[in-house]
């Protein structure tokens, strides 16, 4: 056997044995695992530290307001997220048509509704599983909307329905906009439509899943299929084609066709991300969501997970100062990473894999508990910085090893 020191020979052997299937994660884990890039130990965002000051004038102002010394429980976390009122700067990322997202979709929706946090419903749910009005899909798009709408308190939260090329063919937004089950959300300004331009785990590629041959045959008229992976079939969505003008026209059509729905845009971590978010804001988007390369829960070639797309920290650095509503995601699960994103200019952070794992652990209350931990950490961290509202956060609250040392 050939030996090659310092060379990834195991990966080469796996490809030699498995052919095209070795380009992807092990299919045995499909449906029971969530993917997305595993960030290297201590990525740029993790290496940033939160740095409380010695002198805390905001705490003095809060003390005068309260008539006592302020505590972490006095921190205010509520804010507008993409036009929706949220109890803290958090939203639920899109879960699409994969087995994990589908199997936990209603459980996540119900808990998100109880929390009053905005929730995005991912692409390809209707083309793959049906809408749910006639076919009574237990965990389809309509079932998720119903679970959320039943649980959400008045005045909080909102549902965002994401659309891909295949969803547009299925007229998903038309179905939701005219559905009686969405009326309460629509009439109270808590329904949005999100145009999906890309996603973090596989920038430049459309959604991917692996299917059994029988299921693949049933959707062959809607998707590109590749049977070279062995016992499973790779199903690929179109990545879509966008230019500045196409994006502007798409948003204009959304405003005209669905005037009572809010407009969101989802972007992948491309090198021109700063320009793209500003084009979307100028065209009237209520919010722009940016996945870092760490974001994503779906099926993707490992070469994309390891080598393609800007990390979230770099996306935030390139976007810089702005006045728009910026929502970000990418390996968010605890308060420190979330607060660093907020200090770098994000309006809110999205939970993806963490939310699915929490719901899998306890379909009734797992997500509730996860967000309770996040809520407490955000309050503790903000209080330690001597600040009591999110709007007081600035870059001065952060230190990076790459910062110039004076």
C-alpha positions as CSV (number, residue, x, y, z in Angstrom):
1,X,0.0,0.0,0.0
2,X,1.2,3.5,-0.8
3,X,1.9,5.6,2.2
4,X,2.1,9.4,2.0
5,X,3.2,11.2,5.1
6,X,1.5,14.5,5.7
7,X,-1.1,13.8,3.0
8,X,-4.8,13.0,3.6
9,X,-4.5,9.5,2.4
10,X,-7.5,8.3,4.3
11,X,-9.7,10.7,2.5
12,X,-8.2,9.7,-0.9
13,X,-8.7,6.0,-0.1
14,X,-12.4,6.8,0.9
15,X,-12.9,8.5,-2.4
16,X,-11.2,5.6,-4.3
17,X,-13.5,3.2,-2.6
18,X,-16.8,5.2,-2.6
19,X,-16.6,7.3,-5.7
20,X,-18.8,10.4,-5.8
21,X,-20.5,9.5,-2.5
22,X,-17.3,10.3,-0.6
23,X,-17.6,13.9,-1.6
24,X,-20.5,14.2,1.0
25,X,-20.8,13.4,4.7
26,X,-21.6,9.7,5.5
27,X,-25.1,9.1,4.2
28,X,-25.7,6.8,7.2
29,X,-26.1,9.9,9.3
30,X,-28.6,11.6,7.0
31,X,-31.8,12.3,8.8
32,X,-30.3,12.0,12.2
33,X,-27.6,14.6,12.0
34,X,-27.3,18.3,11.3
35,X,-24.4,19.5,9.1
36,X,-22.8,22.8,8.4
37,X,-19.1,23.7,8.9
38,X,-17.4,22.7,12.0
39,X,-15.4,25.9,12.8
40,X,-11.8,25.4,13.5
41,X,-10.8,25.5,17.2
42,X,-11.1,29.2,18.2
43,X,-12.4,30.9,15.0
44,X,-12.1,34.6,14.6
45,X,-15.4,35.3,16.4
46,X,-14.5,33.0,19.3
47,X,-11.1,34.7,19.7
48,X,-12.7,38.0,20.2
49,X,-13.2,38.8,23.9
50,X,-15.8,41.0,25.6
51,X,-14.0,43.7,27.7
52,X,-15.9,45.4,30.5
53,X,-14.6,48.9,31.3
54,X,-13.5,50.2,34.7
55,X,-15.7,53.3,34.6
56,X,-19.4,52.6,33.8
57,X,-21.4,55.9,33.2
58,X,-24.4,53.9,31.8
59,X,-24.6,52.1,35.1
60,X,-24.7,55.4,36.9
61,X,-27.5,56.6,34.7
62,X,-29.4,53.4,35.3
63,X,-28.9,53.8,39.1
64,X,-30.4,57.3,39.0
65,X,-33.4,56.0,37.0
66,X,-34.0,53.1,39.3
67,X,-33.1,54.7,42.6
68,X,-30.9,51.7,43.5
69,X,-27.9,49.9,42.2
70,X,-28.8,48.1,38.9
71,X,-28.6,44.4,38.5
72,X,-28.4,42.1,35.4
73,X,-32.1,41.6,35.8
74,X,-32.6,45.3,34.8
75,X,-31.1,44.7,31.3
76,X,-33.6,45.2,28.5
77,X,-33.3,42.7,25.7
78,X,-36.5,43.3,23.7
79,X,-36.2,44.8,20.2
80,X,-37.6,44.8,16.7
81,X,-36.3,42.0,14.5
82,X,-37.1,42.3,10.9
83,X,-40.2,44.4,11.7
84,X,-41.4,42.0,14.4
85,X,-41.4,42.6,18.1
86,X,-39.2,40.1,19.9
87,X,-38.5,39.5,23.6
88,X,-34.8,39.2,22.9
89,X,-32.5,39.6,19.8
90,X,-33.0,36.1,18.5
91,X,-34.8,34.4,15.7
92,X,-35.2,30.8,14.5
93,X,-33.3,30.0,11.3
94,X,-34.9,28.2,8.4
95,X,-35.4,24.5,8.6
96,X,-36.2,23.0,5.2
97,X,-37.2,19.6,3.9
98,X,-34.5,17.4,5.3
99,X,-35.5,14.6,7.6
100,X,-34.2,16.4,10.7
101,X,-36.0,19.7,9.9
102,X,-39.2,17.9,8.9
103,X,-39.3,15.6,11.9
104,X,-38.9,18.4,14.4
105,X,-40.6,21.2,12.5
106,X,-43.8,21.4,14.4
107,X,-42.1,20.9,17.8
108,X,-39.8,23.8,17.1
109,X,-42.6,26.0,15.7
110,X,-44.8,25.5,18.8
111,X,-41.9,26.3,21.2
112,X,-40.9,29.4,19.1
113,X,-44.5,30.5,19.3
114,X,-44.6,30.2,23.0
115,X,-41.4,32.2,23.3
116,X,-42.6,34.9,20.9
117,X,-39.4,34.8,18.8
118,X,-39.6,35.2,15.0
119,X,-39.3,31.9,13.1
120,X,-38.3,31.2,9.5
121,X,-39.8,28.3,7.6
122,X,-37.3,27.0,5.1
123,X,-37.4,26.3,1.4
124,X,-38.5,23.2,-0.4
125,X,-41.0,22.0,2.2
126,X,-44.0,22.3,-0.1
127,X,-42.4,20.8,-3.3
128,X,-41.1,17.9,-1.2
129,X,-43.9,17.2,1.3
130,X,-46.9,19.2,0.2
131,X,-48.6,22.3,1.6
132,X,-50.9,20.6,4.1
133,X,-54.3,22.1,3.3
134,X,-55.6,19.2,1.2
135,X,-53.0,16.5,1.8
136,X,-53.0,16.9,5.6
137,X,-49.2,16.7,6.0
138,X,-48.4,16.3,9.7
139,X,-45.2,18.3,9.6
140,X,-45.6,20.4,6.4
141,X,-45.5,24.1,6.0
142,X,-49.1,24.7,7.1
143,X,-48.7,22.5,10.2
144,X,-45.8,24.6,11.3
145,X,-47.7,27.9,10.7
146,X,-50.6,26.5,12.7
147,X,-48.5,25.4,15.6
148,X,-46.7,28.7,15.8
149,X,-49.9,30.8,15.4
150,X,-51.7,28.9,18.1
151,X,-48.9,29.4,20.6
152,X,-47.6,32.9,20.0
153,X,-48.8,35.7,22.4
154,X,-50.5,38.7,21.0
155,X,-48.0,41.4,19.8
156,X,-44.9,39.2,19.7
157,X,-43.1,37.3,17.1
158,X,-43.8,36.5,13.5
159,X,-43.5,33.8,10.8
160,X,-41.2,34.2,7.8
161,X,-41.8,31.9,4.8
162,X,-38.7,31.4,2.7
163,X,-38.9,30.8,-1.0
164,X,-36.5,29.1,-3.4
165,X,-36.8,28.7,-7.2
166,X,-38.8,25.5,-6.7
167,X,-41.1,27.1,-4.1
168,X,-41.8,29.8,-6.6
169,X,-42.9,27.2,-9.1
170,X,-45.2,25.8,-6.4
171,X,-46.6,29.3,-5.7
172,X,-45.9,28.9,-2.0
173,X,-46.3,32.6,-1.1
174,X,-49.6,32.8,-2.9
175,X,-50.8,29.8,-0.9
176,X,-49.8,31.3,2.5
177,X,-50.9,34.9,1.7
178,X,-54.5,33.7,1.0
179,X,-54.7,31.0,3.7
180,X,-57.1,31.5,6.6
181,X,-54.6,30.0,9.0
182,X,-52.2,32.8,8.3
183,X,-54.9,35.6,8.6
184,X,-54.2,36.4,12.2
185,X,-50.5,36.8,11.5
186,X,-51.1,38.8,8.4
187,X,-53.6,41.2,9.9
188,X,-51.3,41.9,12.9
189,X,-48.2,42.5,10.7
190,X,-46.5,39.3,11.8
191,X,-46.1,37.5,8.4
192,X,-43.0,38.0,6.2
193,X,-41.7,36.4,3.0
194,X,-38.0,35.8,2.6
195,X,-36.3,35.6,-0.8
196,X,-33.5,33.1,-0.5
197,X,-30.5,34.1,-2.5
198,X,-28.1,31.7,-0.8
199,X,-27.1,30.0,2.5
200,X,-23.9,29.7,4.5
201,X,-23.2,26.0,4.3
202,X,-23.0,25.9,0.5
203,X,-22.7,29.4,-1.0
204,X,-23.3,29.2,-4.7
205,X,-25.2,25.9,-4.6
206,X,-28.9,25.3,-4.1
207,X,-30.4,23.1,-1.4
208,X,-29.3,19.5,-1.4
209,X,-30.7,16.3,0.2
210,X,-30.3,12.6,-0.4
211,X,-33.4,10.5,-1.1
212,X,-34.3,6.9,-1.6
213,X,-34.7,6.0,-5.3
214,X,-38.5,5.7,-4.9
215,X,-38.8,9.2,-3.3
216,X,-36.5,10.6,-5.9
217,X,-38.6,9.3,-8.7
218,X,-41.6,11.1,-7.3
219,X,-39.9,14.5,-7.5
220,X,-38.0,14.0,-10.7
221,X,-40.1,16.6,-12.5
222,X,-39.1,19.3,-9.9
223,X,-35.4,18.7,-9.1
224,X,-32.1,17.7,-10.7
225,X,-31.2,14.2,-9.6
226,X,-27.9,12.4,-9.5
227,X,-27.8,8.6,-8.9
228,X,-24.0,8.2,-8.8
229,X,-23.8,8.2,-5.0
230,X,-24.7,4.5,-4.6
231,X,-27.8,3.5,-2.7
232,X,-29.1,7.1,-2.4
233,X,-30.0,9.7,-4.9
234,X,-28.7,13.3,-4.6
235,X,-31.5,15.9,-5.1
236,X,-30.4,19.4,-6.0
237,X,-32.3,22.6,-6.1
238,X,-31.4,25.5,-8.4
239,X,-29.1,28.0,-6.8
240,X,-31.0,30.8,-8.6
241,X,-29.5,33.6,-10.7
242,X,-29.2,37.1,-9.3
243,X,-27.8,40.4,-10.4
244,X,-28.3,43.7,-8.7
245,X,-31.2,44.5,-11.0
246,X,-32.8,41.1,-10.6
247,X,-32.7,41.4,-6.8
248,X,-34.3,44.9,-7.0
249,X,-37.0,43.7,-9.3
250,X,-37.7,40.7,-7.1
251,X,-38.2,42.9,-4.1
252,X,-40.3,45.3,-6.0
253,X,-42.6,42.4,-7.1
254,X,-42.8,41.2,-3.5
255,X,-43.9,44.6,-2.3
256,X,-46.5,44.9,-5.0
257,X,-47.9,41.4,-4.9
258,X,-47.9,41.0,-1.1
259,X,-48.3,44.5,0.3
260,X,-49.3,43.4,3.9
261,X,-46.3,41.0,4.3
262,X,-42.9,42.1,5.4
263,X,-39.9,41.5,3.1
264,X,-36.8,39.6,4.1
265,X,-33.7,38.6,2.0
266,X,-31.4,35.7,2.8
267,X,-27.8,36.0,1.5
268,X,-24.8,33.6,1.5
269,X,-21.4,34.8,2.7
270,X,-20.1,36.0,-0.6
271,X,-17.1,38.2,-1.1
272,X,-19.4,41.1,-2.2
273,X,-21.6,40.7,0.9
274,X,-21.4,44.4,2.0
275,X,-22.6,45.6,-1.4
276,X,-25.3,42.9,-1.6
277,X,-26.9,43.8,1.8
278,X,-27.0,47.5,0.9
279,X,-28.6,46.7,-2.5
280,X,-31.3,44.8,-0.6
281,X,-31.9,47.5,2.0
282,X,-32.1,50.2,-0.6
283,X,-34.6,48.1,-2.5
284,X,-36.9,48.1,0.5
285,X,-36.0,44.9,2.4
286,X,-37.2,45.0,6.0
287,X,-34.4,42.7,7.0
288,X,-31.4,41.0,5.4
289,X,-30.2,37.7,6.9
290,X,-26.5,36.7,6.4
291,X,-25.2,33.3,7.1
292,X,-21.6,33.0,7.9
293,X,-19.8,30.0,6.3
294,X,-20.4,28.3,9.7
295,X,-24.2,28.5,9.1
296,X,-26.5,25.8,7.7
297,X,-28.0,22.5,8.8
298,X,-28.4,20.8,5.5
299,X,-26.6,18.4,3.2
300,X,-23.5,19.8,1.5
301,X,-20.3,18.6,0.0
302,X,-17.6,18.5,2.6
303,X,-15.3,20.6,0.4
304,X,-17.8,23.5,0.7
305,X,-18.1,23.1,4.5
306,X,-14.3,23.2,4.9
307,X,-13.3,25.7,2.2
308,X,-16.0,27.9,0.7
309,X,-17.5,31.2,2.0
310,X,-16.6,34.0,4.4
311,X,-16.7,33.2,8.1
312,X,-19.3,35.2,10.0
313,X,-16.7,37.4,11.7
314,X,-15.4,38.5,8.3
315,X,-19.0,39.1,7.0
316,X,-19.6,41.5,9.9
317,X,-16.3,43.2,9.4
318,X,-17.0,43.8,5.7
319,X,-20.5,45.1,6.2
320,X,-19.3,47.5,8.9
321,X,-21.4,50.4,10.1
322,X,-24.9,50.5,8.7
323,X,-28.5,51.6,9.4
324,X,-30.3,48.5,8.2
325,X,-31.8,45.5,10.0
326,X,-29.1,42.9,9.8
327,X,-29.8,39.4,11.0
328,X,-26.9,36.9,11.2
329,X,-26.3,33.2,11.9
330,X,-23.5,30.8,12.1
331,X,-22.8,28.4,15.0
332,X,-24.7,30.6,17.5
333,X,-25.7,28.7,20.6
334,X,-24.6,30.7,23.6
335,X,-24.6,34.3,24.8
336,X,-21.0,35.3,24.3
337,X,-20.9,34.6,20.5
338,X,-24.4,36.2,20.2
339,X,-23.3,39.4,22.0
340,X,-20.2,39.7,19.9
341,X,-22.3,39.7,16.8
342,X,-24.6,42.3,18.2
343,X,-21.7,44.5,19.2
344,X,-20.4,44.2,15.6
345,X,-23.7,45.6,14.2
346,X,-26.1,42.7,14.0
347,X,-29.7,43.4,15.0
348,X,-30.4,39.8,16.0
349,X,-28.8,36.3,15.8
350,X,-30.3,33.1,14.4
351,X,-30.4,29.7,16.0
352,X,-30.2,26.8,13.6
353,X,-28.4,23.6,14.6
354,X,-28.7,24.5,18.3
355,X,-32.5,24.8,18.1
356,X,-32.8,21.5,16.3
357,X,-30.6,19.7,18.9
358,X,-32.5,21.3,21.7
359,X,-35.9,20.2,20.3
360,X,-34.6,16.7,19.6
361,X,-33.5,16.5,23.3
362,X,-36.9,17.6,24.5
363,X,-39.7,18.2,21.9
364,X,-41.8,19.9,24.5
365,X,-39.4,22.3,26.2
366,X,-35.9,21.9,25.0
367,X,-35.8,25.0,22.9
368,X,-37.5,27.0,25.7
369,X,-34.7,26.0,28.0
370,X,-32.0,26.7,25.5
371,X,-33.2,30.2,24.9
372,X,-33.7,30.8,28.6
373,X,-29.9,30.1,29.0
374,X,-29.2,32.5,26.2
375,X,-31.4,35.1,27.7
376,X,-29.6,34.9,31.1
377,X,-26.1,35.0,29.5
378,X,-27.0,38.1,27.4
379,X,-28.2,39.9,30.5
380,X,-25.2,38.9,32.6
381,X,-22.8,39.9,29.8
382,X,-24.5,43.3,29.1
383,X,-24.6,44.1,32.8
384,X,-20.9,43.3,33.1
385,X,-20.2,45.8,30.3
386,X,-22.1,48.4,32.4
387,X,-24.9,48.6,29.8
388,X,-28.6,47.9,30.0
389,X,-29.9,48.2,26.5
390,X,-28.7,46.6,23.2
391,X,-28.4,50.0,21.5
392,X,-25.6,50.9,23.9
393,X,-23.3,48.1,22.5
394,X,-20.3,49.2,20.4
395,X,-17.1,47.9,19.0
396,X,-15.4,49.3,22.1
397,X,-16.9,46.4,24.1
398,X,-14.8,43.9,22.1
399,X,-11.1,43.1,21.9
400,X,-9.5,41.0,19.2
401,X,-5.9,39.5,19.1
402,X,-5.6,41.2,15.7
403,X,-6.3,44.7,17.1
404,X,-3.4,47.1,17.0
405,X,-1.8,47.2,20.4
406,X,-1.0,50.8,21.5
